[in-house]
Amino acid sequence: ECLKESPLAEREFPSLLGDLVGAIARTSVYSVDKTVLNGNEVDAINYPSVDRPRILINRTRWLDDRLTNSMRALLVFHEYLSIAGYDDSSYKISYMCIQEVKNCLNQNQEGK
């Protein structure tokens, strides 16, 4: 409920939450040994095709101890935003999403 009332959802991207839910519902996610894009190993690759969108996660990089849970969450939002049709190449939108989720979690903790 908190996310529906967030400034991000209300003002900046009114359809963002619904778009993300739709992207999550229709996307398959796979863990693979390695993901390479343009000759470079990357954390993940998404394929937002209309009929079967999918995300490939680089298993080795995902399991790297240097990757924090916040960094993993940022990556997940980033990949799903691309599937939903948002240009998040700079991670700006995914970072704002993470901040909103953290704010909502903090509000829920304070309300207990």
N, C-alpha and C positions, 0 to 999 in steps of 0.2 A: 504493500500500500504506500509506503514511504517513497518508493521510487516513482510511482505514478504522479506524486505531487512535487517531485524535485524540480529545481529550476532548469536542469538539463532537459528533462522530458517535457516540461510545460512551455518553455520559451524557445530554446535553441533548436530542439529536434522533437516536435510534438509527436511524431509517429515512431520515434526511435524504439521505445519499449516494445511495441507491437511488432515492429520489423525484426527486432532481435529474437523475440519469441518465435516468430515464423521461421527465421533462419535456423534456430536451434532445432525446431521440430522437423525440418525437411533435410537436414544435413547429416551425412554419415561422417564419423571421425575415425581415422585409423592411425595406429602407432606403427611407424616403420623405422628400420635401422638408420636410414640417412635420408635427408631431403636436400636436394641440390637445385638451385635456381640460377640460371645464367652462369653456370660454372662455379658457383659459390655455395658452400654448405650453409643452410639456413635453419632456423628453429621450426618452421612450419611452412606449408604451402597450401593455399586454398584454391579450389576449383569451383567457382560459382555458376556452373552451368545450370540452365533452367530445369532440366529434367532430373539430374542427380548431383546436387552439390555435395562436395566432400572436402574434408580437411585432412591433410597428412601431417602428423606430428613427428618430429625427429626424436625418437626414443632416447638416444644417447644424450642429446642436449637437454631433454626434459628431465632426465634423471640426474643431471649434473648437480652436485651439492651446492654449487655457487648460485644456482637459480633459486631465488626465494619464491615462496607461495604468492607473494604480490606480483612478482615478475611473471609467474605462470598465469595468474588471473589476467594480467594485462595482455599477454599473448592470446589467451582464449577470446577475450573481448575483441581484440584486433582482428582475429581470423573470422569470427562471426559477423563483425561489422562489414567486412569485405563481402561476405556471402550475402548480406542484407542490402548491398549496393552502396555503402558509404565509402567515401575516400578517406581512409584512415592511415595513409602512407606515412604520416609523421607521428602516429600514435596519439594524436591530440584528443580525439574523441574517446578512444579506449581509456586513456588516462582520466578523462572527466568522468567516465562511467565508473571506474574504480573508486574515484573520490566520492561519488554519490553513494555507492554501495557502502563504503566505509562510514560515511555520515549516517546512513540509515541504521547500520549495525550499532553505531555508538548511541543513537537515539533510542534504539530498542533496549540496549544495556542500561541506559540511564532511567528508562521507564519501568524497569523491574523493581 
